[in-house]
């Protein structure tokens, strides 16, 4: 159905500038047929410069084949869109997109996408800046930064096109069975930190360190279920930039102790 009805309300500023145009249904709810916006808002400037357009179906933000909300700069450059549909979860929001000088800068989905990320961000050169895999809670709401992905990183961060951090998370807890759950790199791509985590706690078996840091030297920690622990050897070791061991602390299930050193331990 093509909507040829005139707008129901038109508002002007005190200075005479057009501010809003609205269409309603018989119950006074925002509504317009024919894939046309039911609400248009203008900047308080001469020339009728559109600030935003919104599509509604009997009071609900909705559009079948395009964004239901569009926001513009004063130069009519698109800066944000929102895709909304009737019958969808999360208050009908499906997809939100931000733009910078006409280039896509940030895309955020609010619907399950299989193994695809729910958030993508790019820098001013069009290179990836961030990816997130998020899921809603048991009530269908989308918590802020609730990460969840099985079999891959749930969060990745780039700087100048170089991957500098990734985190594996399940139900928002750092978790990975076959490798480090958290890794960080410098801008040259060199590894600077590795953390092995199970169910949100630093944990690694087989007498292997659960954390390795390369900041101003090297630090290794052996942990079981988050606690510093190692049988027969120091659980916390720090080397300086010259490779000389400077700190060597012994722990048993989180309790620090002084070992009785044998010739084997001293070697």
N, C-alpha and C positions, 0 to 999 in steps of 0.2 A: 504494500500500500504506500502510495506516494503522499506525503504530508504537505498540503498546500495551505494549512491553516496559519493565520497570522499569529505572532507572539502574543502571549497573554499579559506579560508585564515587561515594561521597558523603563530602566532607571537612568537618570542623568546626574552628574555631579553638580554642585552649586555653581561651578563655572560653566556649566552647559555641556560638559564632555559626556559622551555616551559611556556608561559603566557596565550595565548588564542587560541581557535579553533572555527571557525565560518562556518555556512552553510547559503546560500542565495538562493532566487528564481531568476528568469530571470530578475527581475527588481531591483535586488540588495538589497532586503529586507530580514531580518532574516527569515529563513523558513527551516523546515525539516520535512519529512514524517516519518511514522512508530513509532510515539510516542517516538521520540528521541530528545534530546536537540539540539537546533540550535546554542547555544552559551555556551561554557565552558571556565571558567577562572580558572587559577591556581595560587597558591602562588609563589612568586619569590624565590623559594627554590629548591634545587635538589630533585628529586624523583617524579616530576609531581603530586604534591598534589593538589587536586581539591578544589577551593575556592567556586565556585558556578556554577550551571547549570540553563539554561533558555530555555523554550520551546516557539516557535513562529509559527504562521501560517500567512504567507505572511506579515510579519512585525508587527503583533499584538500578544502581549503576550497571549498565549492560550494553554490550554491542556484539553482534554476531561475527563480523569479519574485519575487525580492526580495533584499535585501542579505544576504550571507552572514555579515557581522559587524555587530553593533550595540553601541554604547557609550552608557551613560547616566550622568547625574549622580545624586547621592544623592536628588534629588527626582524621579527617573525621567524627567528631561528628556533627549531624545536629543541627543547631542553629536557623534557620528561614525558613519558607515556605510561599509561596503565591499561592493561588488558583485563577486563572483567566480564563475567558471564553469569547468567542465572543458573541455579542448580549446582554451582561449584562450591567447594569448601572455602574456608578462610575469608568470609565476607565477600565472596565472588572474585577476589583478586587472584589473577593467574600469573601475570607478568608485569614487571615494572622496568622501564628503561630510562636511563639518563643519557644526555648527549652533551658534548663539549665542542662548541664551534661546528656543530653539524656532524661530528664524529661520535660514534657509539662509545660511551665511557663506562657504563655500569648497567648490567642486566641482572635482574633478580626475579626468579620464578618462585611462585608459592603453590606449587603442585608437584607431586612425585614425578620424577623424570627417569626412572630406572636407575642406571648407573651414570647418568649424566649430571654435571654440576648444576646446582640451583642458583649459584651466583657467579658471575664473571665480571671482571673489571680489566680495563685496558689503560695504558698511559697515553700521553699526548701523541706518541708516535705510532699508536695502534698495536703496541706489543702487550702481551698478557702482563697483568699486574697482580691479579688474584683470582683464585678459583675456590669455591666452597661447595661441599656436599652437605646439605642440611635436610632434616626431616621434621615434621610436626610432632607434637606430643600426643598422648593418648586421647586428648579431647579434640584433636584436629587443628590446634593452634600452632603457630610457628614461633617458637621461642627465639630470641636473639642469639645467634651463634650456637645453636644446638647442632653439633656436627655428628654425622653418622654415615659411615660407609664401611662395607665389608670387602676386603680384597684389594684395597687401594687407599691412597692418601685422601683424607676428608678435607684437607685444607692445604693450599699451596700459595706461595708468595714469591713474586719476582721483583727484581730491581734492575732497571735498564735492560730488560730482556733476559736477565740471568736468574735462574731459580736459586733463591737464597734460603728458603725454608719450606718444609712440608711436615705435616702431622697426620698420622694414622689415628682415627678415632672411631670407636663404636659406642653408640649411646652417649656421646659427648665425653668419653673417657679415652685417654691415650691407650691404645691397644694394638699389638701386632705380635704374631706368633713366629714369623719366619724372618725377622730382621728388626732393625731399629724403628721404633714408632715415631720418633722425632729426629729430624736431621736438619742441620743448618750449614750453609756454605757462605763464603765471602763473595764479593763481586767478581772475583777472578774464577769462581767455580770450585775453589778448594774447600774441602770439608773442614768445618771448625767445631762441630758438635754432633754426637750421636747418643741417643737415649733409647734403651730397651725398656718397654713398659708392657705390663699385663694388667688389664682392668684398672687402669689409671695409676698404677704403682710401678716404680722402678723395680725391675725384676729380671734376672738372667741367671740361668743355671749352667752347670758344666764348668765351674771355676773360671767364668769369663766376666769381664767388667760390664755392668749395666749402664754406665755412662762414661763417655770419653770426650774430653774437652781439649781443644788446642789453642786456648787463649793464653798468650804470653808463656808458652811452654806446652806442657801436657799434664792433664789430670785424669786419673782413672779411679772409678769407684765400683766396688763389688757390692751388690745389694740383692736381698731376697725379700720379696713382699714389701718393698720400700725401705727396709732396714739395712744399714751397713752390716755386712756379714761376709766372713771368709774363713774357711777352715785351714789353719796352718800357715797362713800368709797374710800380709797387710791388706786391708780392705779399702784403704784410702792412700793413694800415692800421687805425689806432685813432682814433676821435673821442671827445671828452668829452661830457658831458651838454649842453653848450651847442652842440654840433655843430661844434666846432673840431677840425680834424685835428691830432693830437698826435704820432702815430708813423706813419712811412711807410718801410718797409724793402723793399729789392729783393732778389729771390732768382732764381737760375737752377738748376733741378733740385736744390733743397735747399741750394745754396751761396749765402751772403749776399755781396753785393758793393755797391760804391759806384758809381752810374752817372755817366756824363758827361752832365750835364743840358744839354738844348737849350732853346731858347725854347718849343718845343712842350711839353716835359716840365714846364717851370716853370709853364706856364699852367694 
